[in-house]
Amino acid sequence: MQKIKSLMARQGLKSPQESMADLSPVENLRIPSKEELRELREQPIDPQAEQEMIDSIEEVYFSNDSFDMVQHELEKLPPELNLQELEEYRDKLKRQQAAVSKKVADLILEKQPSYVKELERVTALQTNLQLAAVICTNARRQLTVAKEGFTEASLGLLANQRRRQLLTGLLKSLRTIKTLQRTDVRLSEMLEEEDYPGAIQLCLECQKAASTFKHYSCISELNSKLQDTLEQIEEQLDVALSKTCKHFDVSHYTKVQLAYTLLGKTQTAMDQLHMHFTQAIHNTVFQVVLGYVELCAGNADTKFQKMQYKDLCTHITLDSYIPCLTDLCKALWEVMLSYHRTMQWHEEHDKQDTTPTPDDAAAAESDESVVDRSYVKKKLEHGLTRIWQDVQLKVKAYILGTDMSNFKYDDFIVVLDVISRLMQVGEEFCGSKSEVLQESIKRQSVNYFKHYHRARLEELRMFLENETWELCPVKSNFNIAQLHEFKFMGQCRSPSVSPSRQATSSTSQTQEELSLFQQYLQEGNPFEMHAENKEEETEDVLASNGYESDELEKSVYQDYDSDSDVPEELKQDYVDEQTGDVPLKSVSRETIRSKKKSDYNLNKTNAPILTNTTLNVIRLVGKYMQMMNILKPIAFDVIHCVSQLFDYYLYAVYTFFGRNDMYESSGLGLISSRLRTTLNRIQESLIDMEAVGENTGVHSAAEDRKEKVPSPHLSQLVVLTNSGTLYGLAQRVVATESLVFLAEQFESLQSHLDTMMPAAKKPFLQQFYSQTVSTASELRKPIYWIVAAKAIDYEQMLLMMAGVKWDIREIMSQHNVYVDVLLKEFEQFNKRLEDVSRHVRIPLPVSNVLWEHCIRLANRTLVEGYANVKKCSNEGRALMQLDFQQFLMKLEKLTDLRPIPDKEFVETYIKAYYLTENDMEQFIKNHREYSMKQLANLVNVCLGSHINKKARQKLLAAIDDIDRPKR
């Protein structure tokens, strides 16, 4: 059907017969003649059948004009032809052709009236056109007459006037265009002056003016040039925006923001700003680290510039680590400060811009600015965390890039201090707890502290093994707060702070109330403080000339009577350990002598007794606490190590001076169960007992042994066997009392340690103080007992007592000689104590313990001597009482110790001789402090006087019953 329609359209307005004649020869073969059409019309065909016949025609016949139906049908023929099939197919095609022909004929006949009607309209139109041509001819003729009727001069004047007006307008336009052409020079000047808002305003006005003259061909080029200029301004504006990331300038930033507002790109500017801050952080840290790496490398090798930042951090040397870290933090502080000031700028401008405007246009504009402000505010708030996260990651890479285990302590503390300050900045910057930094510094701290503590324990062992236990001269008012290791605890702990220091302290407190961003908003840097503080740290704890306070009194004894037996080195003035200089002038000896006391128990206000090793341990504790104060997450590890320092010192003092196999046999309970438990715990957990036989080559528990330290050995310079020095009493006093002093310092630090300790670990600290620190003074008993046991010859006294006859028949008025000998021993002991006190102050508790031990041992020796008696009368018992009373009377003149230890122990044993059988049995059951031998001797001696054999057997059986559970 499409083909038929296209043919009809191509033929134009022709009669059906003409149209038929114009068809192509091939098509003409297909068109039926009039007779055929008539026949077709006359043939009665069912319309439905006819439509089905048309529908059965292949689609290709309706495709296009160039379709060759003959070729198509020939191509469809099978390779082997069948006449009958061909004839059937030909009949089918004829039927289809007939149906199509009939359809076409019906359509032509149907449309013929419309065709005739349209032909009539065309004829009428042709008539009208001819009439119009006549009218036009007449009009032209009349126009020629009009032209000839007017003067050409009049029309020429009018034309010239009009042309003048046009040219005037054109000149004005050309001048404007000329001005527009020259604006690029002014724009360049404004950009150099950084007047970005003015440049953008001018450029936008030029674009507006250019749109007015866009009908000129030259303006299109100017328009594109202005657009390029505007893009160039935006690029320069972006560069200007990036400069605010490192050094924020209010006027500069105000110009940039106003420029972006004129461009309508406030939100875009904020996105760009955050991108610049991220880039600034990366570029800053990279340049700082690169500068130090290249400086340390010392060559112009460019390989470092191509490295990743993380890899670059691994090339930082130990010497340059802290300066680089400080510069890194300073640079990052500048970036964060710029961000902080950027936020401040927007907050201030938001307050200024929130003014109500009644105008509708202004209100619409205000709504848009509110949206922009809201976007900027959210973006800035979100950017805080993002910026800080970037800073943390950069610093983390730097921290973990170097192994700090070999750092000096002070250097590591500086690193911790810098990072701590940086975390404080982060908290003020965005309220962050800096988990990334905390985790990285914790990893380094645990690693460092493990190595550091191990080295310090080994160092402590070396100190202890080389320690001669001489007194370290410190001032009488010595306090650990005076050591610079404890300065971090602040002046609040010490009421004796100088007024100037207090003023400084109050000023610093006022500054602390301000945030770091407020303190350093305009100038300065929080990371510049460390160097200044370090220079101010000084301490004055050592005595200036060795004769301060109790040292004055000690020197009295050196000059008193004779000092021929004092070693030469003790006669010398104190030499300053720090400078090696000997003081030019000593204190007057006469002044010193006037202060001499009769007793060797010097005033308690004298300088504390401690050694260089003690001072070293105290300094270590201060360093550990300083590290713990800065890095609270590893507080428990540090406190555990602090406890090990004390444990090892205590164990060393015990091993050197207190270990003796005679403790158990003495029956004096010298070592309490708590002290014994503590010593066993220290030995199991801290002391490497295999270190002595290490050549066996067995290292099965190597990891466990890493945490342990070999047991220390006493220096060969320390002699504990010389009776002239009371078996090293001076060294024993210095060692034991330095331990007690150390324990006192630990007690003073308990509250501070408790505040640092995690709640879950506080029981450990409480147990350490109750089980270990408090036992320090208990070491006095076993250590001084050895001196007391050797200072007096108790064996000689037993021999002399054995030679006394106790079965006398008359009451004696004169005591025995052994009492005088014993008292003479005590007088000699007292004199030796005075000799020792000339070199080392003997505190009152020490002298009391020494006297208590000696008296207790003497009394037990008396009881043992009385228990060795074979025969004894009532008069002999009275003589025993006389001897003992004489001993007590003379002894009380030698010592101020009251009551006399074990006095009842002797008196009760002597009086037990007079007990009856029943009382004796009760006495045996109640007095377990006496040995079986002593009790048995008591029964045997009483036999015959007032106890018979039967009673004796009974009492001995009771003694045996008491002794049996002990076996």
SVG drawing of the C-alpha trace seen along z (x, -y; Angstrom):
<svg xmlns="http://www.w3.org/2000/svg" viewBox="-21 -68 119 111">
<polyline fill="none" stroke="black" stroke-width="0.4" points="0.0,0.0 2.9,-2.3 4.2,-1.8 0.9,-2.7 0.7,-5.9 4.2,-7.0 3.4,-6.5 0.3,-8.6 2.2,-11.4 5.0,-11.4 2.5,-11.8 1.0,-15.0 -2.5,-16.2 -3.3,-14.1 -6.3,-12.2 -6.4,-8.6 -5.9,-7.7 -2.7,-9.9 -1.5,-8.4 -1.9,-5.0 0.1,-5.9 3.0,-7.2 3.7,-3.9 7.0,-2.1 6.8,0.7 7.2,3.3 4.6,1.7 2.4,1.2 2.3,4.9 0.9,5.2 -1.9,2.6 -5.1,4.1 -6.9,2.6 -10.3,0.9 -11.9,4.0 -10.2,6.0 -11.1,3.5 -14.7,3.7 -14.6,7.4 -13.0,7.3 -15.7,5.0 -18.3,7.2 -16.9,10.4 -18.6,10.9 -15.7,11.6 -16.0,12.0 -14.3,9.0 -12.9,11.1 -11.5,13.6 -10.1,10.8 -8.4,9.3 -6.9,12.7 -5.5,13.0 -3.9,9.6 -2.5,10.5 -0.9,13.6 1.3,11.5 4.9,11.5 6.0,8.3 8.9,7.8 6.5,6.7 5.6,3.6 9.2,2.7 10.4,0.1 10.5,-1.1 13.7,0.6 12.5,4.0 12.8,6.4 9.9,8.8 10.8,10.9 14.4,11.5 12.8,12.3 10.5,14.9 13.2,16.5 15.6,16.8 12.9,18.6 12.6,21.4 13.9,24.7 16.9,26.4 14.6,29.0 11.5,27.6 8.1,29.2 5.7,28.0 2.6,28.7 3.9,26.9 5.0,24.0 1.5,23.7 -0.1,23.9 2.2,21.2 1.6,19.0 -2.2,19.3 -1.7,18.3 0.3,15.2 -2.4,14.4 -5.1,14.6 -3.0,12.3 -2.5,9.9 -6.2,9.9 -7.0,9.1 -4.5,6.3 -5.7,4.9 -9.3,5.0 -8.4,3.2 -6.5,0.5 -9.4,0.0 -11.8,-0.4 -9.6,-2.9 -9.2,-4.9 -12.9,-5.0 -13.6,-5.9 -11.2,-8.9 -12.2,-10.3 -14.8,-12.8 -12.3,-14.4 -9.8,-14.5 -12.2,-16.4 -13.1,-18.9 -9.4,-19.6 -8.7,-20.2 -11.4,-22.8 -9.8,-24.7 -6.5,-24.7 -8.1,-26.3 -9.7,-29.0 -6.3,-29.7 -4.7,-30.1 -7.3,-32.8 -6.6,-34.7 -2.9,-34.7 -3.3,-36.2 -5.4,-39.0 -2.7,-39.7 -0.1,-40.0 -2.2,-42.8 -2.5,-44.7 1.3,-44.5 2.0,-45.9 -0.3,-48.8 1.3,-49.5 4.8,-49.7 3.6,-52.0 2.1,-54.4 5.3,-54.1 7.4,-55.3 5.1,-58.3 5.6,-59.0 9.3,-58.8 9.4,-61.2 7.0,-63.5 9.4,-64.0 12.8,-65.6 15.8,-63.3 17.4,-65.9 14.7,-65.8 15.0,-62.0 18.8,-62.2 18.7,-64.6 16.5,-62.2 18.8,-59.3 21.9,-61.2 20.2,-62.1 19.3,-58.5 22.8,-57.4 24.3,-59.9 22.2,-58.7 23.3,-55.1 26.9,-56.1 26.7,-58.0 25.3,-54.9 28.0,-52.8 30.8,-55.1 29.5,-54.8 29.4,-51.0 32.9,-51.0 34.2,-53.1 32.6,-50.6 34.2,-47.7 37.6,-49.4 37.2,-49.8 36.3,-46.1 39.3,-45.2 41.6,-47.0 40.1,-45.5 42.6,-42.5 45.4,-44.9 43.5,-46.2 42.4,-42.6 46.1,-41.6 47.0,-44.5 44.2,-43.6 45.3,-40.0 48.8,-41.1 47.4,-43.2 45.4,-40.1 42.2,-42.1 40.2,-39.1 36.7,-40.4 37.4,-43.5 38.8,-41.5 35.8,-39.2 33.4,-42.1 35.0,-43.8 35.1,-40.6 31.4,-39.9 30.5,-43.5 32.5,-43.1 30.8,-39.9 27.4,-41.6 28.4,-44.5 29.8,-42.1 26.4,-40.3 24.8,-43.6 27.1,-43.9 27.1,-40.2 25.8,-41.1 29.3,-42.4 31.6,-39.7 34.6,-41.0 32.7,-40.6 32.4,-36.8 36.3,-36.7 36.2,-39.1 33.6,-37.0 35.7,-33.9 38.7,-35.9 36.8,-37.1 35.7,-33.6 39.4,-32.5 40.3,-35.4 37.6,-34.4 38.9,-30.8 42.4,-32.1 41.1,-34.2 39.5,-31.1 42.8,-29.2 44.7,-32.0 41.9,-32.2 42.4,-28.5 46.1,-29.1 45.3,-31.9 42.9,-29.7 45.6,-27.0 48.0,-29.6 45.6,-30.0 46.2,-26.4 49.7,-27.2 49.5,-30.9 46.0,-32.2 45.6,-35.9 42.2,-37.5 42.2,-40.1 43.6,-37.7 40.9,-35.1 38.2,-37.7 39.1,-38.7 39.1,-35.1 35.7,-34.3 34.2,-37.4 35.5,-36.5 34.0,-33.0 30.7,-34.5 30.7,-36.8 31.2,-33.7 28.4,-31.9 30.8,-29.1 30.9,-29.2 30.3,-25.5 32.8,-24.6 35.4,-26.8 34.8,-24.9 35.3,-21.6 38.5,-22.9 39.7,-24.3 39.4,-20.8 41.3,-19.3 44.0,-21.9 44.3,-21.2 44.7,-17.5 47.4,-18.3 49.0,-20.8 49.4,-18.2 50.9,-15.7 53.3,-18.2 54.3,-19.7 55.3,-16.5 57.0,-15.1 59.1,-18.2 60.1,-18.3 61.1,-14.7 62.7,-14.9 64.8,-17.8 66.2,-15.9 66.8,-12.7 68.7,-14.6 70.6,-16.5 71.7,-13.3 72.4,-11.5 74.8,-14.3 74.6,-13.7 72.4,-15.1 70.8,-11.8 67.3,-12.4 66.1,-8.9 64.5,-10.1 62.2,-12.5 60.6,-9.6 60.0,-7.6 56.7,-7.2 56.4,-9.2 56.2,-6.0 59.4,-4.6 61.1,-8.0 60.4,-8.0 62.5,-4.8 65.6,-6.8 65.5,-9.2 68.6,-8.9 68.5,-8.7 70.3,-12.1 67.8,-13.9 64.7,-12.1 63.6,-14.6 64.4,-17.8 62.5,-16.4 59.6,-15.3 59.5,-18.8 59.6,-20.5 57.0,-18.1 54.6,-18.9 55.3,-22.6 54.4,-22.5 51.3,-20.5 50.3,-22.9 50.5,-25.7 48.1,-23.8 45.7,-23.1 45.9,-26.6 45.0,-27.9 42.0,-25.5 41.0,-26.7 41.2,-30.4 39.3,-29.6 36.4,-28.2 36.6,-31.3 36.3,-33.6 33.2,-31.8 31.6,-31.9 32.1,-35.6 30.8,-36.3 27.8,-34.1 26.8,-36.3 27.3,-39.4 25.3,-38.1 22.2,-36.9 20.3,-40.2 16.6,-40.2 15.8,-41.7 12.2,-42.6 12.8,-42.8 11.6,-39.7 14.7,-39.6 17.0,-40.0 15.0,-37.4 15.5,-34.9 19.2,-35.8 19.3,-35.4 17.7,-31.9 20.5,-30.9 23.2,-32.3 21.6,-30.4 22.0,-27.2 25.6,-28.1 26.3,-28.9 24.8,-25.7 26.8,-23.7 30.0,-25.5 29.4,-25.0 28.7,-21.2 31.7,-20.8 34.0,-22.6 32.8,-20.6 33.2,-17.3 36.6,-18.5 37.9,-18.8 37.9,-15.0 39.2,-14.4 42.1,-16.8 43.1,-15.4 42.9,-11.9 45.3,-12.8 47.6,-14.4 47.5,-11.3 48.3,-9.0 51.3,-11.0 52.7,-11.2 52.0,-7.5 54.0,-6.6 56.8,-8.8 56.7,-7.2 56.6,-3.6 59.3,-4.3 62.1,-4.2 63.1,-1.6 63.3,-3.7 64.5,-0.9 68.0,-2.3 67.0,-5.9 68.4,-7.6 65.8,-8.0 65.7,-11.8 65.3,-11.7 62.4,-9.2 60.7,-11.3 61.0,-14.3 59.3,-12.2 56.5,-11.2 56.2,-14.8 55.9,-16.1 53.3,-13.4 51.4,-14.1 51.3,-17.8 50.2,-16.8 47.4,-14.7 46.4,-17.7 46.2,-19.7 44.0,-17.0 41.6,-17.0 41.3,-20.8 41.1,-20.7 38.2,-18.3 37.6,-16.5 39.5,-13.4 41.1,-10.9 43.8,-10.3 43.4,-6.5 45.7,-6.2 48.5,-8.2 48.0,-6.5 48.2,-3.0 51.3,-3.8 53.1,-5.5 52.0,-2.7 53.6,-0.1 56.8,-2.1 56.7,-2.7 56.2,1.0 59.0,2.0 61.3,-0.8 60.4,-0.2 61.0,3.5 64.5,2.9 65.1,-0.1 64.0,1.7 66.1,4.8 69.1,2.6 68.4,0.7 68.1,4.0 71.4,5.1 72.8,1.6 71.4,1.9 73.1,5.3 76.4,3.8 75.9,0.9 75.1,3.2 78.1,5.5 80.4,2.5 78.8,0.7 81.1,0.3 78.1,-0.9 79.7,-4.2 77.5,-7.1 76.4,-9.4 76.6,-13.0 73.3,-14.7 71.8,-17.8 69.9,-17.4 66.7,-18.6 67.0,-16.2 63.7,-15.3 63.1,-13.4 61.0,-16.4 64.3,-18.2 65.5,-15.7 64.7,-16.9 63.3,-13.5 60.3,-14.4 59.8,-17.9 56.9,-16.7 54.9,-16.2 54.7,-19.9 55.2,-22.3 51.9,-21.3 53.6,-18.4 56.2,-20.7 55.1,-23.6 58.6,-25.0 58.4,-26.6 60.1,-29.9 57.9,-33.0 59.3,-33.5 58.5,-29.9 55.0,-30.3 54.4,-33.4 55.6,-31.5 53.4,-28.6 50.3,-30.8 51.1,-32.4 51.4,-29.0 48.1,-27.9 46.4,-30.9 47.9,-30.0 46.7,-26.4 43.1,-27.6 43.4,-28.9 43.4,-26.4 46.5,-26.0 44.7,-27.6 44.0,-30.7 47.5,-30.9 49.2,-30.7 46.5,-32.2 48.7,-35.1 52.3,-33.9 54.4,-31.2 54.1,-27.5 53.3,-25.0 56.1,-22.7 58.8,-25.3 58.5,-24.9 60.7,-21.9 64.1,-23.3 63.4,-26.2 62.2,-24.0 65.2,-21.7 67.6,-24.5 65.9,-25.5 66.1,-22.1 68.7,-22.2 68.9,-20.4 70.9,-21.0 70.7,-17.9 74.4,-17.0 76.0,-18.6 78.2,-21.5 81.4,-20.4 80.5,-17.1 80.1,-18.5 76.6,-19.7 74.3,-18.7 75.3,-15.3 78.4,-15.4 79.6,-18.2 79.1,-15.9 80.8,-13.0 83.9,-15.0 84.0,-15.7 84.7,-12.1 87.4,-12.1 89.2,-14.8 88.4,-13.6 91.2,-11.9 93.0,-10.2 92.1,-9.5 95.1,-7.3 92.8,-4.3 90.7,-6.2 91.5,-5.5 93.1,-8.4 90.3,-8.7 87.8,-9.3 90.0,-12.1 89.8,-14.0 87.3,-16.7 84.3,-15.9 85.1,-16.1 82.2,-17.2 81.2,-14.3 80.0,-16.5 83.0,-18.8 85.7,-16.8 86.8,-19.9 87.8,-19.9 86.2,-22.7 88.6,-25.6 87.5,-26.0 86.3,-23.6 84.1,-24.2 86.0,-25.1 87.0,-22.1 86.5,-24.0 83.0,-24.8 82.4,-21.2 83.9,-20.0 81.7,-22.3 78.7,-20.3 80.0,-16.9 77.5,-14.6 78.2,-12.0 75.9,-9.5 76.4,-8.0 72.7,-8.1 72.6,-11.4 69.7,-13.7 67.0,-12.4 67.0,-15.6 70.3,-14.7 70.7,-13.9 69.2,-10.6 71.4,-7.6 71.6,-6.5 74.2,-5.4 74.8,-6.3 72.9,-3.2 69.9,-4.3 70.0,-7.7 70.2,-6.0 67.2,-3.8 65.2,-6.8 66.1,-8.7 65.0,-5.6 61.7,-5.6 61.2,-9.2 62.0,-8.5 59.6,-5.6 56.8,-7.7 57.5,-10.5 57.0,-8.0 53.9,-6.7 52.5,-10.2 52.9,-10.9 51.7,-7.5 48.9,-6.3 48.0,-3.2 51.2,-1.4 50.9,-2.6 50.6,0.9 53.6,2.2 55.7,-0.7 54.5,-0.3 55.3,3.4 58.8,2.5 59.1,0.0 58.2,2.7 61.0,4.9 63.6,2.2 62.6,2.2 62.4,6.0 65.9,6.3 67.4,3.8 65.7,5.4 66.8,8.9 70.4,7.6 70.6,6.1 69.2,9.3 71.6,11.5 74.6,9.4 74.1,8.8 71.2,10.8 71.4,14.4 72.5,16.8 71.8,20.4 71.8,19.8 68.4,18.0 66.3,21.1 68.4,22.5 68.3,19.3 64.6,19.5 64.3,15.7 61.9,15.4 64.2,13.0 62.5,13.4 58.8,13.0 56.6,15.2 55.6,12.2 59.3,11.3 60.1,14.9 57.2,15.0 58.3,11.8 61.9,13.0 60.8,16.3 58.5,14.5 61.3,12.2 63.6,15.2 61.1,17.1 59.9,14.2 62.9,12.0 66.2,13.8 67.8,16.0 69.2,18.8 70.6,20.7 72.9,17.8 75.7,19.2 75.8,22.6 75.2,21.2 77.9,23.3 75.5,26.3 74.1,24.9 70.4,25.6 68.2,22.8 64.8,24.4 63.2,21.5 65.0,18.8 62.0,16.6 61.3,16.8 65.0,16.1 64.9,12.9 62.6,11.4 65.0,12.4 68.2,11.0 71.1,12.9 71.5,12.7 74.0,10.0 77.3,10.6 78.8,8.5 81.8,6.4 85.2,7.8 86.0,4.4 83.4,4.9 84.8,6.9 82.2,8.3 84.6,10.5 86.6,7.9 85.8,7.7 87.4,4.3 84.7,2.8 82.0,4.8 81.8,7.1 81.1,4.4 78.5,2.7 79.0,-0.7 78.3,1.0 75.4,2.9 73.9,-0.3 74.3,-2.2 72.7,0.7 69.8,1.4 68.9,-2.2 69.2,-3.2 66.6,-0.4 64.4,-1.8 64.8,-5.3 63.9,-4.0 60.8,-2.3 59.8,-5.6 60.1,-7.4 57.9,-4.7 55.4,-5.2 55.3,-9.0 54.7,-8.1 51.9,-5.6 49.0,-8.1 50.5,-9.4 51.0,-5.9 47.5,-4.9 45.9,-7.7 47.8,-6.5 47.0,-2.8 44.1,-1.3 41.2,-0.4 41.5,3.3 45.2,3.4 45.0,1.5 45.1,4.7 48.6,5.4 49.8,2.0 48.2,2.5 49.7,5.9 53.1,4.6 53.0,2.0 51.6,4.2 53.7,7.3 57.0,5.8 57.6,2.1 56.4,2.4 58.8,5.3 62.0,3.2 62.4,2.3 62.0,6.0 65.4,6.7 67.1,4.9 66.6,7.9 68.4,10.6 71.1,8.2 72.1,6.7 71.6,10.1 74.7,11.3 76.7,8.4 75.2,9.0 75.9,12.8 79.6,12.2 80.3,9.0 80.2,10.7 81.9,14.0 79.0,16.0 80.9,19.3 83.5,18.0 80.7,17.0 79.2,20.6 82.6,22.0 83.1,19.7 79.6,20.5 80.3,24.2 83.2,23.7 81.0,22.1 79.9,24.3 76.2,24.0 75.5,26.6 76.7,24.3 75.3,24.3 75.5,20.7 74.1,17.5 76.8,15.6 77.0,11.7 79.5,11.5 78.5,12.2 80.5,14.4 83.3,13.3 81.6,14.3 79.1,11.4 82.0,8.9 83.5,10.5 80.1,10.3 79.7,6.6 83.2,5.9 82.2,7.4 79.2,5.1 81.3,2.1 83.7,3.0 80.7,3.4 79.5,-0.1 82.9,-1.6 83.0,0.1 79.5,-1.3 80.9,-4.8 83.8,-4.1 81.5,-3.1 79.2,-6.1 82.1,-8.4 81.9,-7.4 78.2,-6.5 75.4,-7.9 73.6,-5.1 70.0,-5.9 68.2,-5.2 66.1,-2.2 69.3,-0.6 71.1,-1.0 68.0,0.3 67.9,3.4 71.6,4.0 71.3,3.7 68.1,5.8 69.9,8.6 73.0,8.6 71.0,8.5 68.6,11.2 71.5,13.4 73.2,12.8 70.1,13.7 69.6,16.8 73.2,17.7 72.6,17.2 69.6,19.6 71.6,22.1 74.5,21.8 72.0,22.4 70.5,25.3 74.0,27.0 74.2,27.1 74.3,30.7 73.7,29.9 72.2,26.9 71.0,25.9 68.6,23.2 71.6,21.0 73.0,21.7 69.7,20.5 70.0,17.3 73.5,16.8 72.1,17.1 69.6,14.3 72.3,12.2 74.4,12.6 71.5,11.7 70.5,8.7 74.1,7.4 74.2,7.9 70.9,5.9 72.0,3.1 75.3,2.5 73.6,3.1 71.0,0.4 73.8,-2.2 75.2,-1.2 71.9,-1.4 68.7,-3.4 66.7,-0.4 63.7,0.2 62.4,2.7 65.4,5.0 64.6,7.7 64.1,11.3 64.5,10.2 61.5,12.4 62.9,15.2 65.9,15.6 64.1,14.7 61.2,17.1 63.7,19.9 65.6,19.3 62.4,19.1 61.1,22.3 63.5,24.2 61.3,23.6 58.1,24.9 56.2,27.9 55.5,31.0 52.0,29.8 53.2,26.3 56.2,27.6 54.0,29.7 51.9,26.6 55.1,24.6 56.3,27.1 53.0,26.9 52.9,23.1 56.5,22.2 57.3,23.6 59.9,20.9 62.5,23.0 64.2,25.9 63.6,29.5 67.1,29.7 66.5,26.7 63.2,28.0 64.7,31.5 67.6,30.1 65.2,28.1 63.5,31.3 66.7,33.2 68.3,30.5 65.1,30.4 65.3,34.2 66.0,35.0 65.2,31.6 61.4,31.3 60.7,33.7 61.0,37.5 61.8,40.0 58.2,40.8 57.4,37.2 60.6,36.8 59.5,39.5 56.1,38.0 57.5,34.5 60.1,35.9 57.2,37.7 55.3,34.4 58.3,32.8 58.6,35.7 54.9,35.3 55.5,31.6 58.6,32.4 56.9,35.3 54.8,33.1 57.9,31.2 59.7,34.3"/>
</svg>
